[in-house]
Amino acid sequence: MLKELFSFNGRYKILHLTWFAFFLTFVCWFNFAPFATTIGKELGLSEPQIKTLGICNVALTIPARIIIGMLLDRFGPRITYSALLMFAVLPCLMTATAHDFNQLVWSRLLMGIVGSGFVVGIRMVSEWFPPKEIGSAQGIYGGWGNFGAAAAEFGLPSLAVGTAFLNGNTTNWRLAIALIGLATALYGVFYSRNVQDTPTGKVYKKPKKNGAMEVTSVRSFLALCASNLGLILALALLTWRLAEPKIHFLKEFQMYVVWLLLAGLYTLQTYKAWQVNWEMLIGKKMYSPSERYQFRQVALLSFAYVVSFGSELAVVSMLPTFFEKTFTLNHVTAAMVASSYPLLNFISRPSGGYISDRFGSRKWTLTVLIAIIGCGYLMMSEIRSTWAIPVAIATCMFCAYFVQAGCGATFGMVPLIKKEITGQIAGNVGAYGNFGSVVFLTVFSLTNPVMLFETMGIAALICSSLCAFFLKEPKDSFSDDSEEEFSEQVT
C-alpha cells in the first residue's frame, strides 16, 4: 500500500480526495480557537463566554454524527459529503459577520454540524480498501484530515495578519474565516464531480431498515438505548452551561424547555430503535452467527474515542489560550506553538492504523495506546510556567502522538464490526468523541487546565483496563476480502 500511496489513480485517488475534504471541514471547524482571545477583546466577551463558545463548537456534532451516519448509509458518501462541504460556508460567514456573543453561539452551534464530516469518509474509505489495509487507509484519511486542525491554528492567524492592511492594520480574522468557508463550499462541488461511492461493479450495501441502528440481541438493544441516553445527557449538560448566570444566553425557563425537548428526542430515538428491532425483541426474527455483532464492542470503541479524539478536541480548543496565559505569549505565537499538538496528526494517526494492521491484534494495539494516552495526559498536568517552552512543547507532542495513534487504531476496528451499518456505527463512535469533548471542556470551564489533564488521564487508564478485559478482536480483521473486488477500475 505504501508504495502506491502517492499515486492518484483508483482507490488512492478516492482516498486523497476524501482526506482533503475532511481536512477542509476541520479547518472550518477549528477556525475560532486561534482567534478566541482576539475576538473576545474585540466583542467584549468574558472568559466564561469564550469557554462556552468552545463547548458550542462541538455540541451539535453529537446528534449530527448520528444523523449523518444514517443519511450516509442510505444515500452514499459522495452525495452526503458534497452537501456537507457546501453547507460549511453558512456558519463560516455567520462567524465572520458576528458582532455579539449570541450571534457567535448560533454560528458555532451550526459549525458543529460541519464537524460530522469525518463519519462520511470512514464509509467511503472502507468501500475502497480491504480489511487487511483498513487500519492504514483509515489512519491516513483521519490523520491527514485531522491535520486541518493544525492548519487552522497555524495558517489562519498568518492569513489574518497578512491581510491586516485591509482592516486598518488590525488582525483580519473575519476575512480569514470567511475565505476558508468559501473555499470549502467550492471543493464540495469539485468532490461531487470526481468521486463515486464504490469501485465499478461493487454493490453499495444499505441497511435493510432506516431510522435507527439494527442490533442482534436484546442486551444490545438495551445498550443502544443507554448509549443514546449518554449523548442526550451531554446536550443537557451544554444547555445547563448556556443557562449559567455568567453566560447570559438561556434563561432558566428556556433551559427547562430545552431539557423537555431533549427528553422528547430521546423518546423518539427509543421508539425508532424499537421500530427497527421489534421483530428481534419479540423473538420473531433470529440472526445467524455470521450476522450477529455485540453492541458492547461499539460501546468500548466509543469510550476509546472519548479519551482519544474527545480529549484531542478539548485540548485543541483550549491549548492556544493555555500557552498564551501560562508562558505570557502573544496570541499569534501561542496559536503557532499550540499547533504542535494537532501537527503530528499527519503521521501519528496513520501510524496508529498501520500498527493496527501489522501488529496482529487490533484489540491489544488499541489497549496499549489508550494506556499510554493516560500517562501522557498525567504528564501534561505537570506543565507550569517555570518549564522551558521547548520541554512543554515536547511533552504535548509526546501525548499528541499517542492520542492521535489511538484514534487511528479505534477506526481501524470500526468498519469491521458490521459492514452495512458502518456509517451508523462510525456515527455513534464519532458522536461519543464529541461527547467526550463536551464533558472535558465543561470540566475545563469549571476548573483549570491541571484538572482537565488529570481527568482525561484517569479516564484513559480506566478505558484501557476495560478494553483489556472486554474488547474482542473483530472477525476477519486481516483478510484480503476478495482483493480483485478492489481492483483499481476508476482513474
N, C-alpha and C positions, 0 to 999 in steps of 0.2 A: 504493500500500500504506500509506504513512504517514498518509494521510487517514482510512483505515478502522481504523488500528491500535487505537484506544481504544474501538472498538465491542466488543460482547460477543455477536456473532452469528456463526454459521457457523464458518469456519476460524479466525477470530480468537478465538472462544470456546475452541476446542481449544488454540490457541497459549497463551492466558493461563492456562488450567487446567494445561497441561503445564509451562510455565516455573515456575509456583508449586510444582508437585510437585518439580521439580529444585531449586528454592530451599530447600525443606524438607530434602531429602536432604543438601544442603550445610551447612545449619545443624547438622544432626546430625553430619555427618562431621567438621566442624571445631570441635565443642564442647569438645574437650580443650585446644587450643592457648591460648585465653585464660586458662585456669586452670592451665597447666603448672607455673608457679612455686609457686602456692598449694598444688596437690595434692602437688607434690614435698616441700614443707616439712611438710605435714600427715602424709604417709605415710612420710617419711624416705627419699625416693628420691635417688640420686646423680645428678649431671649426665649421665653416660653413659646411665643408665637412662631419664631423661627424653627424651634424644635418640633412644634406641632406640624408645620409645613412638611418637615421631613417624614413624619408619620403619614400625612395625607398622600404623599408621593407614592407610597406603596400600598395604601389601603384598598383601593378598588381593584388592584391587581389580584386580590384574593378571589372575589367572585368572578372576575373577568377570565382568569385562567381556567376555571371550571367551565364557564360558558363557551370560551374559545375552544376548549378541548372537545366539547360536544359538536360545535359547528365544524371543527376540523375533521372529525371522524365522518361527518355527514357530507360536507361539500369539498373536502380535499384541501391540501396545504396551499396550492397555487392561488386559488381564489381568496382563501382566508388571510394569507399573509399579505397579499397585494392590497386588500381592503384596509387592513390594519395599518400598513405603511402610509397609505394615503390619508387615513384618519389622523395621523400624528401631527399634521400641520395645524389642526384646530387647537389643541392645548398649548402648542408652542406659541402660536400667535396670541392666545389668551394670556399666557405668562408675559410675553414681550410687551403687551399693552396694559398690564395690570397697574393700578395706582393705589391699591389699598390691600389690607390683609384678606378681606372676604373674597376679592377677585382672585387672589393668589390661591386661596383654598380650593375654589372651584377648578381652577386651571390645573392644580397639582392632583386633584382627585381624578380628573379626566386623563391626565398624563399617566396615571397608574394603569389605565387600560392598555396603553402602548406597551407597558412592561410585560404584558401577557404574550407578546410575540414569540418569546422563547419556546413555548409549547409547540407552536406550529412547525418549527424546524426539526424538532425531535421526531415527529412523524414523517416529515419529508426525508430526512436522512435515513431513517430506519427502512424506508421503502427502497432505497437505492444501495444499501450495503448489507452484506451477510452478517449473521451473528458473530462469527469469529473476528470481524473487524469493527463491530458496532461500537465498542468502547472507544477506540481510536477516532472513529468518524464523529461520534457524538462529542468527544472531547475537543476535537478541532472546531466543530461547529460552536460548541458552548464557550470554549476558551477564546477563540479569535473574535467571537461575537461579544463576549464579556469585556474584551479589550476596549469596547466602546465607552465603558465607564472611565477608563484611564484617559481616553481621548477627550472625554468631556472635561475631566479635571485639568488636563494639561493644555489641550488645544483651544477650548472655548475662551479661557481668560486671555490667551495670547491674541485670539481674534478680536476680543473686546478691546484690548489695549491698542492693538494695531489699527482699529477703526475709531479710536478716541477723537481724532481730529474732526470726525463728522458729528461729534456730540459735545463740542466745546471743551475738548481735551479731557473729558471725563470718561471713565471706563464705559464702553458702549455695550453693556450686557444685553440690552433689548435687541439690538441688531444681531448679535451672535446667536441668541436663542431663536429668533425668527428665521434666520437663514438656514439653520440646521433642520427646522421643520419643513421648509420648502424643499430642501434637497431630499429629505426622506420621502415626501409625497411623490416627487418626480421619479425616485427609484422604484416606488410601488408600481408605477405604470410600466417601467422597464422590466421589472421582475415578472409581472403578469405575462409579458410577451416572450419571455425567454426560458421558462421552466415548464415542466409537466409533472404530474403527481407521481407517476411510476414509469419505469422503463417500458418501452413499447412491448406489448404483448403480456405484461403483468397486470393482473386484476387488482384494483384497489379495494381491499376488504373493508366493508362498512358494518357497524353493529346492526344486529337484527332489529333492535328496538332503540328508540331515541328518547331523550328526556332525562335519563339518569344512567348510572353505571350498572351494568349487569354483573351480578355476583353469583356464586355457585353453591353457597351453603347459607343456612340460617345464621350461623355465627358470623359469617362475613357480612350479611345484611345488617346485623346489629352493629358491627364495627364500622360499616359505611355510614350509618346514621350518627354514630358517635363522632366520626371524622367530620361530617358536615356540621355538627354542633360546635366543634372546635373552631371552625372557620367563622361561624356566626358570632361566637363569643369574641373573636378578635375584632370584628367590626363593631360589636357593642363596646369594647374597650376603647376603640378610637372615638366613638360617639361620646362616651363619658369624658374623654380627654378634650374634645371640642367644646364641651359644656362647662369646663372649669372657669372660675371667675377671672383668672389671669388671661384666658384666651378670648373670651367675649365673642364667640361665633354662634353657639347654640344656647338658647335659654333652657332652663330646667324642664319646662313643659315640652319643648321641642325634643329634648333628649328622650323623654319617655315615649313620645310619639314614634321616634326612630326605633327605639327598642321594641315597640309593639309591631312595627313593620318588619323588623328582623325576625321576630317570633313567627309572624305570618309567612315569611320567606322560608324559614326552617320547616314549618308545617307543610308548605308546598313541596319542598325538596323531598321530605319524607314520603309524601303522597306519590310523587313521581317515581321514587325508588320502589314503592310498593307496586305501582302500575307495571313497571318493567320486570319485576321479580316475583309477582304474586303466584305464578304457576309453580315456581320452585318452593316458595314458602308454604304452600298448602300440600306439597308432595305430588302435585300433578306432573311436574317435569323433573327428570333426573339427568344429571350430566355424567358423561363418560369420564374416566380418569384423564384422558387426554385433553378434555375441555375444562377441567377444574383448575382453579387457582385459589390461593388463600389471600384474602384481603389484608391479613396480618402482614404479608410481605409489602404491600403498598403502604401500610401504616409505618413500618420500620424505615422504608425508604423516605417517607415523608418526614420522619423525625431526623433522619440523616441530613435531609435538605434544609431542615430548620436550623441545624447547628453549622451547616456549611454555607449554603447560599444565603439563608436568612441572616446569619451573622455578618456575611460579607456585605449585604445591602446596608445593614445598620452601620458598619464601620465606614464604608464609603461615604455614607450620608453625613457622618459626624467628624471624620478624620481631618478634613481641611481646617475646621474650626478648632479641633483639638490641638493640632500643631501650631496654629496661629496663636492660641492663648497660652499653651504650655511653653513655647520657645520664643514668644513675642516676635513672630514673623509677620510681614505684610501679607495681605490676602492672596496675592498672585504667587508669591514664593511658597506660602503654606499649601496652596492648591497643587502646585507642582511637586512639592515634597510628598504630599498625601497620595499623589498618583502612583507612588511606588507600590502601594497596596494592590490596586487593581492591575497594575502594569504587568505583573507576572502571569496574568491570565493567558497571555499569548502562548506560553509554553507549559504552564502548570496544569491547567485543565486538560489539554491534550495528553500530557504525560500521565495524568491520573487514569484516563481512559485507556491509554496504551499499556500501562502496568496491569490494568484490569484484564486486558486481552491476553497478556503474556504470562502473568503470574500463575495462572492455572486455577485460581479460585477468586471469583468476583466477591464473594462474601468476605473472605479474610483480607482482601485488598482494602475494601471499604472499612472494615472494622478497625484495622491498624491506622488508616489515615485519619479516621474520626478521633481516635485516641490521641494522636499527635496534635490534632487541632485543639483539643482541650488543653494540652500542655502549652501550646503556642499562645493561647489567649491568657493563660495564667502568667506567662512571661510578659505579655504586653501590659498586664495590670500593674507591673512594677515600674513602667516608664515614668520618669519625673523630670522636672525642669533642669535638674542637676546632671542629667545624662548628656553625653555628647550627641549631637543630632545624627551623625552617621551611625552610631550604635542604635539609636531609636529606630532609624530607617531600616537597618539590618534586621532588627527584631520583628518589625512589621512585615518585612519581606519573607522572613522565615515562616511566620504564621500564615501569610498570604499564600505561599506555595501550597501548603497542605490543605488550607481551606478550599482553594480552587481545585486541587487534585481530588479532594473529596467530592466536590460537585461532579467532576468528570466520572469518577468511579460510581457515583449514585446513578447517573443517567447511562452508564454502561450496563446497568441492570434493568432500568425501567422498560425499555422496548421489548424485553424478553419475557415479561410477565404474561401478557395475552395480546396477541397481535392486533386483532380487530378493534380493540378499545384502547390502543396505545395513546391516542390523543386524550382520552378521559383520564387514564392513569397518570400521564405526564401532567395534565392539568391539575389533578389532585396533589401530586407531589410538588409541582411548581407553586401551587397556591399555598402550601404549607411553608415553602421558602419565604413567601411574603408574610405569612402568619408569624414566622419567627422574627422577621424584621420589625413588624408592628410591636410585638411583645418586647423585643430588645430595645427598640427606640423609645418605648414607653418607660422601660426601666431607666434608660439614659435621661429622659426628660424629668424624671422624678428624683434621680440620684446624681451620679457623676461618672466620668469615664472609667475610673478604677472599678466601681461596682458593676458597670456594664461588662467589662472584660472578664471579671471574675464570674459573673452569671453565665456568660457564654462558654467559658472554660469548663465549668462544672456540668453544664447541660451536655456538652460534647462528650465528656467522660461517661456520663450516665448512658448516653446513646450508644457509645461504643460497647459498653457492657451488654446492653440489650441485643445488639446485633450479634455479638459473640454467641449468645445463648439461643436466640430465636430466629435469626435470619437464615434462609435456606438458599442454596445455590440454585439458580434458575435452570430448568431443564434445557438441554441442548445449547448451553451457554457458548460453546466454541465450535458449533457445527458450520459446515460450508453453506448449508441451506440452498442446495442446488445452484452452485456457482454460475452455471450457464444462464440462470434466470436473471443474473445481474450483469449480463454482458452489456458492453457499452454501445447501445444502439442509438443514443441521442448525441449529436455533435453540435 
